[in-house]
Amino acid sequence: MEAPPLERKLVAILAADVEGYSRLMHRDEEAALATLSSHRSIIDAIIVQGRGEISGTAGDSVLAEFASVVDAVHCAVSIQQALTKANASLPPDRRMMLRIGINVGDVMVKDDGIFGDGVNVAARLEAMAQPGSISVTRGVRDHLRDRMDYEFEDLGEHTVKNIARPVRVFRVKFDPNATSPLPVSEPADAKSSIQLTGMDAVSEGRGADPVELEFWKSVESSGDHAEYRAYLEQYPDGDFTALAKARLAKPTAAKPDMTVDRKVELEFWTSIKDGDVAASFAAYLDKYPEGEFKALAEIRLAELSGLQNERENK
């Protein structure tokens, strides 16, 4: 029997990864994983709130698709601005800078993942981007003319591996210290029409199984190697596999350092407390449900949700 034809669709593709992640991991695995976890909570929540869909993750990289090119670029800018604030509260050797590439093209769909030249070009653009910046193709730039206020710097044509024709690359110019609220208009397609609350957005964006999440929360601070092994047996490809293996690599299961844990929480809170992205506060509450700043986060989340509802009802 012939295999059924692959589904194809036209989407905006966002590819991102952390610059120098291997170097950071080599220097301090625990610190690097803690920072990555905090950053990913912010990134994933913004993608989902920005009407995107995460198509793949591997270590420090993220691949997402959008039905709208405008949404993809707006989301990318919001991510870079949110991470600028998150990094500002971290020591210089703990900061993680993201590189983002965006392309619009035809992709193949298989097992909920996307493949093809469109994805490859986005990945090559991400590799060309400077830390903290966003690179896009000419097709993306042309589509955004008169639709958004961003300016673009022409970086010229580049030969891209395994792509026949040179690709014209542009850098999106934006203020990294500003804040760009995500749009609150209706979703671009029916698939995105279900309105997620902040907490739902975080769990949907990360794709974590709630049972797995509760399992990890119950063992992450125990310092017990047997509990980490039990987690890995139950979830060999889980969201916290890398962190569990890092804990097991320690020669002894020392008691958890609550001072370090509080420091990570404080860094997370400091990075979002002055922002106006509801998903960031939802991410904090999801990560620290009994955290020191729980009440403040709940108040701020309610305020931002109320403002969003007011704008939607106008």
C-alpha positions in Angstrom: 0.0 0.0 0.0 1.2 3.5 -0.8 1.9 5.8 2.2 -0.6 8.6 2.6 0.7 12.0 1.3 2.3 14.2 4.0 0.2 17.1 5.1 1.7 20.5 4.0 0.9 24.0 5.2 2.2 27.5 4.9 3.4 29.0 8.3 5.8 31.4 9.9 8.5 29.5 11.6 10.4 30.7 14.6 13.7 29.0 15.5 15.6 30.0 18.7 18.5 28.8 20.8 20.8 29.9 23.6 24.1 31.4 22.5 27.0 29.7 24.3 24.9 27.1 26.2 27.6 24.4 26.1 30.0 26.8 27.6 27.6 27.7 30.4 26.8 24.0 31.1 30.5 23.2 31.3 31.1 26.0 33.8 28.2 25.1 36.2 25.5 22.6 35.1 23.1 23.2 38.0 23.2 27.0 37.5 22.8 26.7 33.8 19.9 24.4 34.1 18.2 26.6 36.6 18.5 29.6 34.4 17.4 27.7 31.3 14.3 26.4 33.2 13.4 30.0 34.2 14.0 31.4 30.7 12.0 28.6 29.1 9.0 29.2 31.3 9.0 32.8 30.0 9.6 31.8 26.4 7.1 29.1 26.2 4.3 31.1 27.9 4.9 34.1 25.6 4.8 31.8 22.5 1.4 30.4 23.5 0.0 33.7 24.6 1.2 35.1 21.3 -0.9 32.6 19.3 2.1 30.3 18.4 2.4 26.6 18.7 5.6 24.9 19.9 6.6 22.2 17.4 9.8 21.0 18.9 12.3 21.4 21.7 15.8 20.0 22.2 18.0 21.1 25.0 18.3 24.9 24.7 16.5 25.2 21.3 12.9 25.9 20.5 11.0 25.6 17.3 7.5 27.2 17.0 5.0 27.9 14.2 2.5 30.7 13.7 -0.4 31.2 11.3 0.5 34.9 11.2 3.9 36.4 10.3 2.9 39.5 12.3 2.3 37.3 15.4 5.6 35.5 14.9 7.7 38.7 14.9 5.7 40.4 17.6 6.2 37.3 19.8 10.0 37.2 19.0 10.4 40.8 20.1 8.4 40.2 23.3 10.6 37.2 24.1 13.9 39.2 23.6 12.6 42.1 25.7 11.4 39.8 28.5 14.8 37.9 28.6 16.6 41.3 28.6 14.8 42.0 31.9 15.4 38.5 33.2 19.1 38.6 32.5 19.5 42.0 34.1 19.0 40.5 37.5 21.5 37.7 37.0 25.3 37.8 37.4 27.1 38.2 34.0 28.3 34.6 34.0 24.7 33.3 34.4 23.1 35.3 31.7 21.6 33.5 28.7 21.2 35.3 25.4 18.8 34.0 22.8 19.2 34.0 19.0 16.1 34.0 16.9 15.5 33.3 13.2 12.1 33.7 11.5 11.1 32.4 8.0 7.8 32.0 6.2 7.4 29.0 4.0 5.8 25.7 3.1 6.5 22.9 5.6 5.6 19.2 5.9 3.8 17.9 9.0 4.5 14.6 10.6 3.9 13.3 14.1 3.0 16.9 15.2 6.4 18.1 14.0 7.2 20.3 11.0 10.0 19.6 8.5 11.4 20.9 5.2 13.3 23.8 3.7 11.2 26.4 5.4 12.3 25.0 8.8 16.0 24.6 7.7 16.1 28.3 6.6 14.7 29.5 9.9 17.4 27.4 11.7 20.2 28.8 9.6 18.9 32.4 10.2 19.0 31.7 14.0 22.6 30.5 13.7 23.5 33.8 11.9 21.8 36.0 14.4 23.7 37.9 17.1 22.8 37.1 20.7 19.7 39.0 21.7 18.7 39.7 18.1 16.2 38.5 15.5 17.0 37.7 11.9 14.3 37.3 9.2 14.1 36.5 5.5 13.1 39.0 2.8 9.7 37.3 2.6 9.1 38.1 6.3 10.3 41.7 5.9 8.1 42.3 2.8 5.1 40.9 4.5 5.5 43.2 7.5 5.8 46.4 5.6 3.1 48.9 6.7 1.9 46.3 9.2 4.4 46.9 12.1 6.5 49.8 13.2 9.8 47.9 13.3 12.7 48.9 11.0 15.0 46.3 9.3 18.7 46.3 8.7 19.7 44.7 5.4 22.4 42.1 6.1 22.7 41.1 2.4 22.5 37.7 0.8 23.9 34.6 2.4 24.5 31.1 1.1 22.6 28.7 3.3 23.6 25.0 3.6 21.4 22.6 1.6 19.4 25.5 0.1 19.9 26.1 -3.6 19.4 29.9 -3.7 21.0 32.6 -1.5 18.9 33.9 1.3 18.5 37.7 1.8 18.7 38.3 5.6 17.4 41.3 7.6 17.8 42.1 11.3 14.8 43.4 13.1 15.5 46.7 14.9 13.8 47.1 18.3 14.4 48.5 21.8 15.5 45.5 24.0 14.6 47.5 27.1 11.1 48.3 26.1 8.0 46.1 26.7 5.8 45.1 23.8 2.4 43.8 25.0 1.1 40.8 23.0 -1.9 41.4 20.8 -5.3 40.7 22.3 -7.3 40.5 19.0 -9.0 37.3 17.9 -6.7 34.4 17.0 -5.6 34.0 13.4 -7.2 30.6 13.0 -9.8 28.3 14.5 -7.2 26.1 16.0 -6.1 28.9 18.3 -9.6 30.0 19.2 -9.6 28.5 22.6 -8.7 31.3 25.0 -6.1 30.1 27.6 -5.8 31.5 31.1 -2.3 32.4 32.2 -1.8 29.1 34.1 -3.1 27.1 31.2 -0.8 28.9 28.8 2.3 27.9 30.7 1.4 24.2 30.9 0.2 24.1 27.3 3.3 25.9 26.1 5.8 23.7 28.0 3.8 20.6 27.1 4.5 19.1 30.6 2.3 16.3 31.9 0.7 17.6 35.1 1.4 14.3 36.8 5.0 14.4 35.8 5.2 18.0 37.0 3.9 17.1 40.4 6.2 14.1 40.6 9.2 16.3 39.9 8.1 18.9 42.4 8.0 16.2 45.1 11.6 15.0 44.5 13.5 18.0 43.1 14.7 19.3 46.5 15.1 15.9 48.2 18.7 15.3 47.4 17.8 11.6 47.3 19.4 9.7 44.4 16.8 6.9 44.6 14.0 9.4 44.0 15.8 10.9 41.0 16.3 7.4 39.5 12.6 6.7 40.1 11.7 9.8 38.2 14.0 8.9 35.3 12.5 5.4 35.1 9.0 6.8 35.0 9.9 9.6 32.6 13.0 8.8 30.6 12.3 11.6 28.1 10.6 13.9 30.6 10.9 17.7 30.9 13.3 17.5 33.8 15.4 14.6 32.6 18.6 16.7 32.2 18.2 18.2 35.7 17.6 14.8 37.3 20.7 13.4 35.6 22.7 16.4 36.8 21.6 15.8 40.4 22.5 12.1 40.1 26.0 13.0 38.8 26.8 14.5 42.2 28.9 12.0 44.4 26.5 12.3 47.3 22.9 13.4 47.7 23.5 16.5 49.8 20.7 18.3 51.6 19.1 20.9 49.3 20.6 24.3 49.6 17.5 26.5 50.3 19.6 29.6 50.1 20.4 28.8 46.4 16.8 27.9 45.8 15.6 31.2 47.2 18.2 33.0 45.2 16.9 31.5 41.9 13.3 32.3 42.9 14.3 35.9 43.7 16.2 36.2 40.4 13.1 35.0 38.6 10.8 37.4 40.5 13.1 40.4 40.0 13.2 39.7 36.2 9.4 39.9 35.9 8.0 42.1 38.7 8.1 45.4 36.7 6.8 43.8 33.5 3.3 43.7 32.1 3.2 40.3 30.5 0.6 38.2 32.3 2.2 34.9 31.2 5.4 35.8 33.1 3.5 36.0 36.4 1.6 32.8 35.6 4.9 31.1 34.9 6.2 32.3 38.3 3.1 30.9 40.1 3.4 27.6 38.2 7.1 27.2 39.2 6.7 28.5 42.8 3.1 27.8 43.8 4.0 28.6 47.5 6.7 31.1 46.7 7.7 34.1 48.7 6.0 36.4 46.2 2.9 34.3 45.6 0.4 37.0 46.8 2.1 39.8 44.7 2.2 37.6 41.6 -1.5 36.7 42.0 -2.5 40.3 42.4 -0.4 41.4 39.4 -1.8 38.6 37.2 -5.4 39.5 38.1 -4.7 43.2 37.3 -3.2 42.3 33.9 -6.0 39.9 33.1 -8.5 42.5 33.9 -6.8 45.0 31.6 -6.8 42.5 28.8 -10.5 41.8 29.3 -11.3 45.5 29.2 -9.4 45.9 25.9 -11.2 42.9 24.4 -14.6 44.2 25.5 -14.1 47.6 23.9 
